[in-house]
Amino acid sequence: MFLADIPEKQPALLSLVYVAGLALTALVLFVSLLLMRRRRRTALEAVAPEDLPAEVRQRLGATSTNRGLRGLRFIFVLLALTVFGFHVYWAQYAAESNERFQELSYKDLRNRRLAESTLRGWILDRTGGLDKALALYRREANGQIVRDYTLDSEMSQLLGSDRGDPGLERALFGIQSSAAPEAWDVLMGRDIKQQANLDVRLTIDIELQKEAVALLKGRNGAVVVLNPQTGDVLAMYSNPSYSLREVQDEETWLRLNANERDRPLVNRALRGRYIPGSTFKTAVMLAAFNSGLQGQKFNCSGAGFYAERGARPIFDSGGTGEVHGNIGIDTALEVSCNQYFAQMAIKLGPEKLAAELAKLGMTPVGSPREALGGGRQPEIWNAGQPAVARALAPVKATVALYPRERPYDLGLIGFGQGYAGQMTPLQMALVAAAVGNLEGKLMKPKIEYDRAPEAWAQAAAPQHAAEMRRIMGLVAGGSQGTATSVLAPVHAQGIITGGKTGTAEKQIPLYDPKTGEERKVKKIERDRRGNPIREYWETMLDPEFRIDSWYLCIAPLDRPQLAIAVIVEGGGYGARAAAPIAAALVLKARELGLLEVPGAAPAPQQPMRGQGQGPARPTQPPPTGTNANAQPRATPAARPRGGAANRANQ
């Protein structure tokens, strides 16, 4: 068959010729270097007297010109190895380690043509039913076959488009190049087997995903729902989102990509970093149990807790009027006592705390600057192929913990402020899942239904996990629980849950309401005499702190089948915005059969979507400061203002 019959044959042949020529060049250079070393002694050198001066003996051998040529030969070898190294990096390793390369890989026309030459498989939800396909093919009226998405905007950040960061579509059905072996197969006319035409069943439940979308409508935030026993991702949504159909137009994609205020292309569940607030106390509680400090009591007074001399006092969110007295860890979590967990973090120390947080998937780092760094964590996923893990890789949830860390900074970390302010919603869902696992294991999250469960770490002893679940139950059902009133309608139906509220203040940039771009002001740097040195633009910060609402949930308490993390940006107290969303998701999961509670009241029959009303939702508490169970706004004394701690939160 003539090479031109198949377009890929000629590039494949040239690739093989290049590799062979490069290997031959390397071999010749290597042999020449060996021969050069053997021929360094000339015949004149062999008969010369031994007592000749070194400079004379040197002139008897190779001339300075020859020595210069040898130097050029070494330089050439070094340059050749450098070029070859770059080639190997971009061909073999960039797809896994270089985020920019992954983002721009859609521009590889060869891969796009090969991927589009074969119909992709269907993507099904966890039921496996064709009627609940998430991605499929439809025939239009003109006979053209097009890729269609049942949940176009509801699943866009998971499925991904052909532009920007790869999603599941490109990870599952993309062409996985195998370099030279593939080129040989193309040259010989062999078929290259790809996964592009196989159907894929996800762990996502289509109806629970719809519910998460409806509950976040009109609010910025994210929802993650996991099965803590298996790691199955049952729902994951980030709002605002975008339409997969609309971003087929490059102009639309560029406009969305430039929207810095709403960031619709960013999956907040995986790539959004937040201050976790009091939800982080759950992780510190786990560290305390693993260190044998669960019986420790601390005094929490109206005067506040002084972590070190000269530092500001740490108060509870109610200021000097909130006094808890000498309490243990169960009461401290129930009433969400900042002073207790600040003292517990200091008692644990940075080394022990870092070791325990790593079991939960967090990344302890050695300085505040590193805490603000990037990097993703594909290894946290239980995935069938590296491409899937890379597509869903969350940004690292970092915590700055180092040997000589100030006690005050450790105290802030203890109740979810300061250097703990780099958490993703997925990471906080994993914290809840570790407590919810009956064996105390943190299971790796997985989105491919047929994957066997896989553990990340033994996060806690089973008996400790059971006791921590009891304590989290006090938050959702105790007499002083910060979420008791919100979860009361759920508990009334026999579904007993555990949880943890969180309220976090974060200073954010000011944005232009029309363009969505950050507002900036020109600054002039001057020397000591007042003379201008340079001009630069600085982002303007909103003087009002945004108050984010958090809630972690496990349900049912005795045998958890759900671990939920909810973040609502600007939602206020944790019990006001985030907890009602988690409560509604629990009821919806029970309605869908994802939650089995023996002895509970049967799930009420709900009309189908589009026939009147949505699923029943628990009554939300009144959004006033009089609710005894809601977390009041933090006082200025409780916030880290200024310095490195504040910068870590911005």
C-alpha positions as CSV (number, residue, x, y, z in Angstrom):
1,M,0.0,0.0,0.0
2,F,1.3,3.4,-0.9
3,L,2.2,5.7,2.0
4,A,-0.2,8.4,0.8
5,D,-3.2,6.1,1.1
6,I,-3.2,6.7,4.9
7,P,-2.4,10.2,6.0
8,E,-0.8,9.1,9.2
9,K,1.7,6.8,7.6
10,Q,4.2,9.4,6.3
11,P,4.4,11.3,9.7
12,A,4.8,7.9,11.4
13,L,7.6,6.9,9.1
14,L,9.4,10.2,9.6
15,S,9.0,9.8,13.4
16,L,10.7,6.4,13.3
17,V,13.4,7.8,11.1
18,Y,14.0,10.6,13.5
19,V,14.2,8.2,16.5
20,A,16.5,5.9,14.7
21,G,18.8,8.7,13.5
22,L,18.9,10.2,17.0
23,A,19.9,6.8,18.4
24,L,22.6,6.3,15.8
25,T,24.0,9.8,16.4
26,A,24.2,9.1,20.2
27,L,25.9,5.8,19.5
28,V,28.5,7.4,17.2
29,L,29.2,10.1,19.7
30,F,29.6,7.6,22.5
31,V,32.0,5.4,20.5
32,S,34.1,8.4,19.4
33,L,34.5,9.6,23.0
34,L,35.8,6.1,24.0
35,L,38.2,6.1,21.1
36,M,39.4,9.6,21.8
37,R,40.3,8.6,25.4
38,R,42.3,5.6,24.1
39,R,44.3,7.7,21.6
40,R,45.3,10.5,23.9
41,R,48.9,9.3,24.1
42,T,50.8,10.0,20.9
43,A,53.9,8.1,19.7
44,L,56.1,11.1,20.5
45,E,54.8,11.0,24.1
46,A,55.7,7.4,24.4
47,V,59.5,7.9,23.7
48,A,59.8,11.3,25.5
49,P,61.9,11.5,28.8
50,E,59.9,11.2,32.0
51,D,61.5,14.3,33.5
52,L,60.1,16.7,30.9
53,P,58.2,19.7,32.4
54,A,54.4,19.3,32.3
55,E,53.9,22.2,29.9
56,V,56.3,20.6,27.4
57,R,54.7,17.2,27.7
58,Q,51.3,18.7,27.1
59,R,52.5,20.2,23.8
60,L,53.7,16.8,22.7
61,G,50.1,15.5,22.7
62,A,47.1,17.1,21.2
63,T,47.5,20.7,20.0
64,S,45.4,23.5,21.5
65,T,43.2,23.4,18.4
66,N,42.4,19.7,19.0
67,R,41.7,20.4,22.6
68,G,39.3,23.2,21.5
69,L,37.5,20.7,19.1
70,R,37.2,18.2,22.0
71,G,35.5,21.0,24.0
72,L,33.1,21.7,21.2
73,R,32.3,18.0,20.9
74,F,31.3,17.9,24.6
75,I,29.2,21.0,24.2
76,F,27.5,19.5,21.1
77,V,26.8,16.3,23.1
78,L,25.3,18.4,26.0
79,L,23.1,20.3,23.6
80,A,21.9,17.2,21.8
81,L,21.0,15.6,25.2
82,T,19.2,18.8,26.2
83,V,17.1,18.8,23.0
84,F,16.4,15.1,23.3
85,G,15.4,15.7,27.0
86,F,12.9,18.4,26.0
87,H,11.5,16.1,23.4
88,V,11.1,13.2,25.9
89,Y,9.5,15.6,28.4
90,W,6.8,17.0,26.0
91,A,6.1,13.6,24.5
92,Q,5.9,11.5,27.6
93,Y,5.6,13.5,30.8
94,A,4.0,16.9,30.1
95,A,0.5,15.4,29.8
96,E,0.8,14.3,33.4
97,S,2.8,17.0,35.1
98,N,2.3,20.2,33.1
99,E,-1.1,21.9,33.7
100,R,-0.6,24.4,30.9
101,F,0.1,21.6,28.4
102,Q,-3.1,19.8,29.6
103,E,-5.1,23.0,29.1
104,L,-3.9,23.5,25.5
105,S,-3.9,19.9,24.5
106,Y,-7.2,20.4,22.7
107,K,-5.3,22.3,20.0
108,D,-3.5,19.1,18.9
109,L,-5.4,18.7,15.6
110,R,-4.1,15.2,15.1
111,N,-5.6,14.0,18.4
112,R,-8.8,15.9,17.8
113,R,-9.3,14.4,14.4
114,L,-8.5,10.8,15.6
115,A,-10.9,11.3,18.6
116,E,-13.7,12.6,16.5
117,S,-13.3,9.9,13.8
118,T,-14.9,7.4,16.1
119,L,-18.2,7.8,18.0
120,R,-17.5,8.1,21.7
121,G,-19.2,5.8,24.1
122,W,-22.2,6.9,26.1
123,I,-21.8,8.1,29.7
124,L,-24.4,6.6,32.0
125,D,-25.3,7.5,35.6
126,R,-24.9,5.0,38.4
127,T,-28.2,3.2,37.5
128,G,-26.7,2.2,34.1
129,G,-30.0,2.9,32.4
130,L,-30.0,4.2,28.9
131,D,-32.9,6.5,29.8
132,K,-30.5,8.2,32.3
133,A,-27.6,8.7,30.1
134,L,-25.5,11.8,30.8
135,A,-23.8,12.0,27.4
136,L,-25.2,10.3,24.3
137,Y,-25.7,10.7,20.6
138,R,-28.8,12.0,18.9
139,R,-29.8,12.2,15.2
140,E,-31.0,15.6,14.2
141,A,-33.7,16.3,11.6
142,N,-31.1,16.8,8.9
143,G,-29.7,13.3,9.6
144,Q,-26.5,14.6,11.3
145,I,-25.4,12.7,14.4
146,V,-24.5,15.0,17.3
147,R,-23.2,14.6,20.8
148,D,-25.8,15.5,23.3
149,Y,-25.8,16.1,27.1
150,T,-28.8,15.4,29.3
151,L,-27.5,17.7,32.0
152,D,-25.8,20.3,29.8
153,S,-24.8,22.9,32.4
154,E,-25.4,20.7,35.4
155,M,-22.5,18.4,34.5
156,S,-20.4,20.7,32.3
157,Q,-17.6,21.2,34.9
158,L,-17.2,17.4,35.3
159,L,-17.6,16.4,31.7
160,G,-15.5,19.3,30.3
161,S,-15.4,20.8,26.9
162,D,-12.9,20.6,24.0
163,R,-11.2,23.7,25.4
164,G,-9.4,24.5,28.6
165,D,-8.8,21.9,31.3
166,P,-9.6,18.4,30.3
167,G,-12.8,16.9,31.8
168,L,-14.2,13.4,31.8
169,E,-15.0,13.5,28.1
170,R,-11.4,14.0,27.0
171,A,-10.0,11.8,29.8
172,L,-12.3,8.8,29.0
173,F,-12.4,9.0,25.3
174,G,-9.3,10.9,24.3
175,I,-6.6,9.3,22.1
176,Q,-3.9,8.0,24.5
177,S,-0.7,8.2,22.4
178,S,2.0,5.5,22.9
179,A,4.7,7.3,20.9
180,A,7.0,5.0,18.8
181,P,5.0,1.7,19.2
182,E,2.0,3.5,17.9
183,A,4.0,5.0,15.0
184,W,5.1,1.4,14.1
185,D,1.5,0.2,14.2
186,V,0.4,3.0,11.9
187,L,3.2,2.3,9.5
188,M,2.4,-1.4,9.4
189,G,-1.3,-0.7,8.9
190,R,-2.4,-2.2,12.2
191,D,-5.5,-1.1,14.0
192,I,-4.9,1.0,17.2
193,K,-7.3,0.0,19.8
194,Q,-8.7,2.9,21.8
195,Q,-11.3,3.2,24.6
196,A,-13.2,5.8,22.6
197,N,-16.2,3.6,21.7
198,L,-16.9,2.0,25.1
199,D,-19.8,3.1,27.3
200,V,-18.8,4.4,30.8
201,R,-21.0,4.1,33.9
202,L,-20.4,6.8,36.5
203,T,-21.2,6.8,40.2
204,I,-23.2,10.1,39.8
205,D,-26.9,9.8,40.5
206,I,-28.6,12.0,37.9
207,E,-31.6,12.9,40.1
208,L,-29.4,13.8,43.1
209,Q,-27.2,15.9,40.8
210,K,-30.3,17.8,39.7
211,E,-31.3,18.4,43.3
212,A,-27.9,19.8,44.1
213,V,-28.2,22.2,41.1
214,A,-31.7,23.3,42.2
215,L,-30.5,24.0,45.8
216,L,-27.6,26.1,44.7
217,K,-29.6,28.1,42.1
218,G,-28.8,31.8,42.4
219,R,-26.0,31.3,44.8
220,N,-22.2,30.8,44.3
221,G,-20.8,27.7,46.0
222,A,-20.4,24.0,45.7
223,V,-21.8,20.7,46.8
224,V,-20.0,17.3,47.2
225,V,-21.8,14.1,48.1
226,L,-19.8,10.9,48.8
227,N,-20.5,7.4,50.1
228,P,-18.0,7.2,52.9
229,Q,-17.8,3.4,52.8
230,T,-16.9,3.1,49.1
231,G,-15.8,6.6,48.0
232,D,-18.5,6.8,45.3
233,V,-19.1,10.4,44.2
234,L,-22.9,10.6,44.2
235,A,-23.2,14.3,43.3
236,M,-20.7,17.1,42.7
237,Y,-21.8,20.6,41.5
238,S,-20.3,24.1,41.4
239,N,-22.3,27.2,40.7
240,P,-22.1,29.3,38.5
241,S,-21.7,26.8,35.7
242,Y,-21.7,27.1,31.9
243,S,-23.3,25.4,28.9
244,L,-21.4,22.8,27.0
245,R,-23.2,23.8,23.8
246,E,-22.4,27.5,24.2
247,V,-18.7,27.0,24.7
248,Q,-18.4,25.3,21.3
249,D,-18.2,29.0,20.2
250,E,-14.7,30.1,21.0
251,E,-15.7,33.7,21.6
252,T,-18.1,32.6,24.3
253,W,-15.4,30.4,25.9
254,L,-13.0,33.4,26.0
255,R,-15.6,35.6,27.5
256,L,-16.4,33.1,30.3
257,N,-12.7,32.5,30.9
258,A,-12.2,36.3,31.4
259,N,-14.9,36.5,34.0
260,E,-12.8,36.7,37.2
261,R,-15.7,37.5,39.5
262,D,-18.0,34.5,38.8
263,R,-15.4,32.1,37.3
264,P,-18.0,29.8,35.7
265,L,-15.3,27.6,34.1
266,V,-13.8,26.8,37.5
267,N,-15.1,23.7,39.3
268,R,-15.3,25.2,42.8
269,A,-15.7,21.7,44.3
270,L,-12.2,20.7,43.1
271,R,-10.4,24.0,42.3
272,G,-11.9,26.5,44.7
273,R,-9.9,27.3,47.9
274,Y,-11.8,28.5,50.9
275,I,-11.3,29.3,54.6
276,P,-13.0,26.3,56.2
277,G,-14.0,28.0,59.5
278,S,-15.4,25.8,62.2
279,T,-15.7,22.8,59.9
280,F,-12.0,22.4,60.3
281,K,-12.5,21.6,64.0
282,T,-13.7,18.1,62.8
283,A,-10.1,17.4,61.5
284,V,-8.5,18.7,64.7
285,M,-10.9,16.5,66.7
286,L,-9.7,13.5,64.7
287,A,-6.1,14.4,65.3
288,A,-6.8,14.7,69.1
289,F,-8.4,11.2,69.2
290,N,-5.4,9.7,67.3
291,S,-3.0,11.4,69.8
292,G,-4.9,10.2,72.9
293,L,-6.0,13.7,73.8
294,Q,-9.8,13.2,73.4
295,G,-10.2,13.4,77.2
296,Q,-8.4,16.7,77.5
297,K,-10.4,19.6,79.0
298,F,-9.7,23.3,78.5
299,N,-11.1,26.5,80.1
300,C,-12.9,28.8,77.7
301,S,-13.7,32.2,79.4
302,G,-15.1,35.6,78.5
303,A,-11.6,37.0,78.8
304,G,-10.5,34.9,75.8
305,F,-7.5,32.7,75.3
306,Y,-4.0,34.2,75.1
307,A,-1.9,31.8,73.0
308,E,1.3,33.8,73.7
309,R,2.5,36.9,75.4
310,G,1.7,40.0,73.3
311,A,-0.7,38.2,71.0
312,R,-4.4,39.1,70.6
313,P,-6.8,37.1,72.6
314,I,-8.8,34.4,70.8
315,F,-12.5,34.7,71.5
316,D,-15.5,32.6,70.5
317,S,-17.8,34.0,67.8
318,G,-20.0,35.6,70.5
319,G,-17.1,37.6,71.9
320,T,-16.8,38.2,75.6
321,G,-20.4,37.2,76.2
322,E,-19.9,33.6,75.1
323,V,-18.5,31.6,78.0
324,H,-18.3,27.8,77.9
325,G,-16.2,27.1,81.0
326,N,-14.1,24.1,81.6
327,I,-15.3,21.7,78.8
328,G,-14.4,18.5,77.0
329,I,-14.1,17.8,73.3
330,D,-17.7,16.7,72.9
331,T,-19.2,19.9,74.3
332,A,-16.6,22.0,72.4
333,L,-17.7,20.6,69.0
334,E,-21.4,20.8,69.9
335,V,-21.2,24.5,70.8
336,S,-18.3,25.2,68.3
337,C,-15.9,26.6,70.8
338,N,-13.0,28.5,69.2
339,Q,-10.9,28.7,72.4
340,Y,-11.0,25.0,73.0
341,F,-9.8,24.0,69.5
342,A,-7.1,26.7,69.5
343,Q,-5.7,25.2,72.7
344,M,-6.0,21.7,71.3
345,A,-4.0,22.6,68.2
346,I,-1.3,24.1,70.4
347,K,-1.3,21.0,72.6
348,L,-0.9,18.7,69.6
349,G,1.9,20.8,68.1
350,P,2.7,21.3,64.5
351,E,4.5,18.0,63.8
352,K,1.7,15.8,65.2
353,L,-1.0,17.9,63.7
354,A,0.7,17.7,60.3
355,A,1.0,13.9,60.4
356,E,-2.7,13.5,61.2
357,L,-4.0,16.0,58.6
358,A,-2.0,14.2,55.9
359,K,-4.1,11.1,56.7
360,L,-7.1,13.1,55.6
361,G,-5.5,14.0,52.2
362,M,-4.3,17.5,53.2
363,T,-0.8,18.7,52.3
364,P,1.1,20.2,55.2
365,V,3.8,22.6,54.0
366,G,6.8,24.3,55.7
367,S,6.0,28.0,55.3
368,P,3.1,30.4,54.7
369,R,4.4,31.1,51.2
370,E,4.2,27.4,50.3
371,A,0.6,27.3,51.7
372,L,-0.4,29.8,49.0
373,G,1.3,27.8,46.2
374,G,-0.5,25.8,43.6
375,G,-0.2,22.2,42.5
376,R,-2.8,19.5,42.1
377,Q,-3.4,16.1,43.7
378,P,-4.4,13.5,41.2
379,E,-3.3,10.7,43.5
380,I,-6.2,11.2,45.8
381,W,-8.5,9.7,43.2
382,N,-9.3,6.0,42.7
383,A,-9.3,6.1,38.9
384,G,-9.0,3.5,36.2
385,Q,-6.5,5.5,34.2
386,P,-4.2,8.5,34.9
387,A,-6.0,10.7,32.5
388,V,-9.2,10.5,34.7
389,A,-7.3,11.3,37.9
390,R,-5.6,14.3,36.2
391,A,-8.9,15.6,34.8
392,L,-10.5,15.6,38.3
393,A,-7.4,16.4,40.3
394,P,-8.2,18.9,43.1
395,V,-5.8,21.7,44.0
396,K,-3.8,20.7,47.1
397,A,-5.5,21.6,50.4
398,T,-2.4,23.1,52.1
399,V,-1.8,23.9,55.8
400,A,1.4,25.7,56.9
401,L,2.8,23.7,59.9
402,Y,6.5,23.9,60.8
403,P,8.6,23.3,64.0
404,R,9.0,26.8,65.2
405,E,5.5,28.0,64.3
406,R,4.0,30.7,66.7
407,P,1.4,29.3,69.1
408,Y,-0.9,32.1,68.0
409,D,-0.8,30.9,64.4
410,L,-1.4,27.3,65.6
411,G,-4.4,28.5,67.6
412,L,-5.9,30.1,64.5
413,I,-5.4,26.9,62.5
414,G,-7.2,25.0,65.3
415,F,-10.5,26.6,64.6
416,G,-10.2,26.9,60.8
417,Q,-8.6,30.3,60.3
418,G,-5.1,31.5,59.5
419,Y,-2.9,29.1,57.6
420,A,-5.8,26.5,57.3
421,G,-7.5,28.8,54.8
422,Q,-6.7,26.7,51.7
423,M,-9.4,24.0,51.8
424,T,-11.5,22.7,48.9
425,P,-15.1,21.5,49.3
426,L,-13.9,18.0,48.2
427,Q,-11.3,18.0,50.9
428,M,-13.8,18.9,53.6
429,A,-16.2,16.2,52.3
430,L,-13.3,13.7,52.7
431,V,-12.9,14.8,56.4
432,A,-16.6,14.0,57.0
433,A,-16.2,10.7,55.0
434,A,-13.2,9.6,57.2
435,V,-15.3,10.0,60.4
436,G,-18.3,8.4,58.6
437,N,-16.4,5.3,57.5
438,L,-17.2,2.4,59.9
439,E,-13.6,1.1,59.8
440,G,-12.1,4.6,60.3
441,K,-10.6,4.6,56.8
442,L,-10.5,7.4,54.3
443,M,-11.6,6.0,51.0
444,K,-10.3,7.5,47.8
445,P,-13.1,9.2,45.9
446,K,-14.1,7.5,42.7
447,I,-16.4,8.4,39.8
448,E,-16.1,5.2,37.7
449,Y,-18.8,2.8,38.9
450,D,-17.0,-0.4,38.3
451,R,-13.9,0.5,40.3
452,A,-13.4,-1.5,43.5
453,P,-13.1,0.7,46.6
454,E,-9.6,1.8,47.6
455,A,-8.4,3.3,50.8
456,W,-6.2,6.4,51.1
457,A,-5.2,5.9,54.7
458,Q,-6.4,4.5,58.0
459,A,-7.6,7.8,59.4
460,A,-8.7,6.7,62.8
461,A,-9.4,3.5,64.9
462,P,-12.9,2.2,64.3
463,Q,-13.9,2.8,67.9
464,H,-12.6,6.4,67.7
465,A,-14.6,7.0,64.5
466,A,-17.7,5.7,66.2
467,E,-17.2,8.1,69.1
468,M,-16.6,11.1,66.8
469,R,-19.8,10.3,64.9
470,R,-21.6,10.5,68.3
471,I,-20.1,13.9,68.9
472,M,-21.0,15.1,65.4
473,G,-24.5,13.9,66.3
474,L,-24.6,16.5,69.1
475,V,-24.1,19.3,66.5
476,A,-27.2,18.2,64.6
477,G,-29.3,17.0,67.5
478,G,-27.9,18.1,70.8
479,S,-29.6,20.7,73.1
480,Q,-26.9,23.2,72.3
481,G,-26.1,22.0,68.7
482,T,-25.5,24.7,66.2
483,A,-27.6,22.9,63.5
484,T,-30.2,21.2,65.7
485,S,-33.2,23.4,64.5
486,V,-32.2,22.9,60.8
487,L,-32.0,19.1,61.0
488,A,-35.0,18.6,63.2
489,P,-37.4,17.9,60.3
490,V,-34.9,15.3,59.0
491,H,-34.6,13.6,62.4
492,A,-38.4,13.7,62.8
493,Q,-38.5,11.3,59.8
494,G,-36.2,8.8,61.6
495,I,-33.0,9.8,59.8
496,I,-30.5,10.7,62.5
497,T,-27.5,12.7,61.2
498,G,-24.3,14.2,62.4
499,G,-22.6,17.4,61.2
500,K,-20.6,20.5,61.7
501,T,-21.4,24.1,60.9
502,G,-18.8,26.6,59.8
503,T,-18.8,30.3,59.2
504,A,-15.7,31.9,57.6
505,E,-14.9,35.5,56.8
506,K,-12.8,36.2,53.7
507,Q,-11.7,39.5,52.2
508,I,-12.2,39.5,48.4
509,P,-11.3,41.8,45.6
510,L,-13.7,44.4,44.3
511,Y,-15.1,43.6,40.8
512,D,-16.5,45.8,38.1
513,P,-20.3,44.9,38.0
514,K,-20.4,45.1,34.2
515,T,-17.2,43.3,33.1
516,G,-16.6,41.1,36.1
517,E,-12.9,42.2,36.1
518,E,-11.0,43.1,39.2
519,R,-10.9,46.8,40.0
520,K,-7.3,48.1,40.3
521,V,-5.8,51.3,41.5
522,K,-2.5,52.8,40.3
523,K,0.2,53.0,43.0
524,I,3.5,54.9,43.0
525,E,6.5,53.5,44.9
526,R,8.8,56.3,46.2
527,D,12.3,56.4,47.7
528,R,13.2,57.9,51.0
529,R,13.3,61.4,49.5
530,G,9.9,61.0,48.0
531,N,11.0,60.6,44.4
532,P,9.0,58.2,42.3
533,I,10.7,54.9,41.6
534,R,8.0,52.9,39.7
535,E,4.3,52.8,39.0
536,Y,2.2,49.6,39.4
537,W,-1.4,48.5,39.6
538,E,-2.8,47.0,42.8
539,T,-6.1,45.1,43.2
540,M,-8.7,46.9,45.3
541,L,-10.1,44.9,48.2
542,D,-13.7,45.0,49.4
543,P,-13.7,46.6,52.8
544,E,-16.6,44.3,53.8
545,F,-15.5,40.7,54.5
546,R,-17.5,38.0,52.7
547,I,-19.1,35.6,55.1
548,D,-19.1,32.0,53.7
549,S,-21.5,29.4,55.0
550,W,-20.3,25.8,55.5
551,Y,-21.8,22.5,56.6
552,L,-20.5,19.0,56.8
553,C,-23.0,16.2,57.2
554,I,-22.9,12.4,57.7
555,A,-26.1,10.3,57.4
556,P,-27.5,8.2,58.9
557,L,-25.4,8.4,62.1
558,D,-25.2,4.7,63.0
559,R,-24.3,3.5,59.5
560,P,-23.3,6.5,57.3
561,Q,-24.1,6.2,53.6
562,L,-23.7,9.9,52.8
563,A,-20.9,12.3,53.5
564,I,-21.7,15.9,52.4
565,A,-19.9,19.1,52.2
566,V,-21.7,22.4,51.3
567,I,-20.2,25.8,50.8
568,V,-22.3,28.9,50.0
569,E,-20.2,32.0,49.3
570,G,-21.6,35.0,51.2
571,G,-24.3,32.8,52.7
572,G,-23.7,33.9,56.3
573,Y,-23.8,31.6,59.3
574,G,-23.3,27.9,58.6
575,A,-26.8,27.0,59.9
576,R,-28.5,29.6,57.7
577,A,-27.5,28.7,54.2
578,A,-25.4,25.5,53.9
579,A,-27.0,23.3,56.5
580,P,-30.5,23.5,54.9
581,I,-29.0,22.4,51.6
582,A,-27.4,19.4,53.2
583,A,-30.7,18.5,54.9
584,A,-32.6,18.6,51.6
585,L,-29.9,16.4,50.0
586,V,-30.3,13.8,52.7
587,L,-34.1,13.7,52.2
588,K,-33.7,13.5,48.4
589,A,-31.1,10.6,48.8
590,R,-33.6,8.7,50.9
591,E,-36.3,9.3,48.3
592,L,-34.0,7.9,45.6
593,G,-33.0,4.8,47.6
594,L,-29.5,6.0,48.2
595,L,-30.1,6.1,51.9
596,E,-31.5,3.1,53.7
597,V,-32.7,3.7,57.3
598,P,-34.3,0.7,59.0
599,G,-37.3,1.7,61.1
600,A,-37.5,5.2,59.5
601,A,-40.8,6.6,58.2
602,P,-41.3,5.8,54.5
603,A,-40.2,8.4,52.1
604,P,-43.1,10.6,51.1
605,Q,-44.2,10.3,47.4
606,Q,-43.0,13.3,45.5
607,P,-44.5,14.4,42.2
608,M,-42.3,14.1,39.2
609,R,-40.2,17.1,38.2
610,G,-42.1,19.5,36.0
611,Q,-45.5,18.4,37.5
612,G,-45.9,20.9,40.2
613,Q,-43.3,20.9,43.0
614,G,-39.8,19.8,43.9
615,P,-38.8,17.5,46.7
616,A,-39.8,18.3,50.3
617,R,-37.2,20.5,52.1
618,P,-36.8,21.1,55.8
619,T,-37.9,24.3,57.2
620,Q,-35.0,26.8,57.3
621,P,-34.4,28.8,60.5
622,P,-35.2,32.4,60.5
623,P,-32.2,34.5,59.2
624,T,-32.0,36.6,62.3
625,G,-29.4,36.9,65.1
626,T,-31.9,35.7,67.7
627,N,-31.5,32.0,66.7
628,A,-29.6,30.4,69.6
629,N,-28.3,27.6,67.4
630,A,-26.9,29.8,64.6
631,Q,-23.3,30.9,64.6
632,P,-23.1,34.6,65.2
633,R,-20.8,36.7,63.1
634,A,-17.2,36.6,64.3
635,T,-15.9,39.6,66.2
636,P,-12.9,41.5,64.9
637,A,-10.8,40.1,67.8
638,A,-11.3,36.5,66.5
639,R,-10.1,37.3,63.0
640,P,-6.5,37.3,61.9
641,R,-6.0,40.9,60.7
642,G,-2.8,41.9,59.0
643,G,0.4,39.9,58.8
644,A,1.1,36.6,57.1
645,A,-2.0,34.9,58.7
646,N,-4.3,37.4,57.0
647,R,-2.6,37.2,53.7
648,A,-3.0,33.4,53.7
649,N,-6.7,33.9,53.9
650,Q,-7.1,36.4,51.1
